[in-house]
Amino acid sequence: MFARRAVLFCALIPLAAASWAQQSGGAPEQLGKVSFANSCLPAAQPVFERGVALLHSFWFSQSERAFQEVLARDPECAIAGWGIAAALIGNTFATGPNPTQAQRAKEAIERARSTSRKSERELNFIEAVAQYYDLYPSRTASA
């Protein structure tokens, strides 16, 4: 019985973290250190790394905003499109993107695809998230 409760408790921790992240106000100023090689301009690097850290910390809307800021600093930063699309998926234990969010994600993916400055690795990330949206809306967040 104790083992079952422990497993259930551990399974619920990510849900609680995601819920807290979305309800507690602004994004934290201190996030984990991120290292993500990319071909974006140096001026965009700190914001890009923050966007990835926010994404991995369940701060989806703040992460999307960070990736939008990356594009403002470097319009040719293709991997920022991946970040926007990934952030718009949201919590994988929840419902996933709504139609408006899915459309924004698809637009970000197309912009990223049309950008000439991207590595093969970045293109693979972009195409991976594009596969999620290829079946939208028939796909659920957890599928």
TAPEGI-V797763 format. One record per helix or strand of 2 or more residues. SS is the DSSP state (~ for helix, > for strand). FROM is the first residue (numbers start at 1). TO is the last residue. If there is no record, write none. Layout:
((SS/FROM/TO) (SS/FROM/TO))
This chain:
((~/2/23) (~/42/56) (~/60/73) (~/79/89) (~/99/114) (~/120/134))
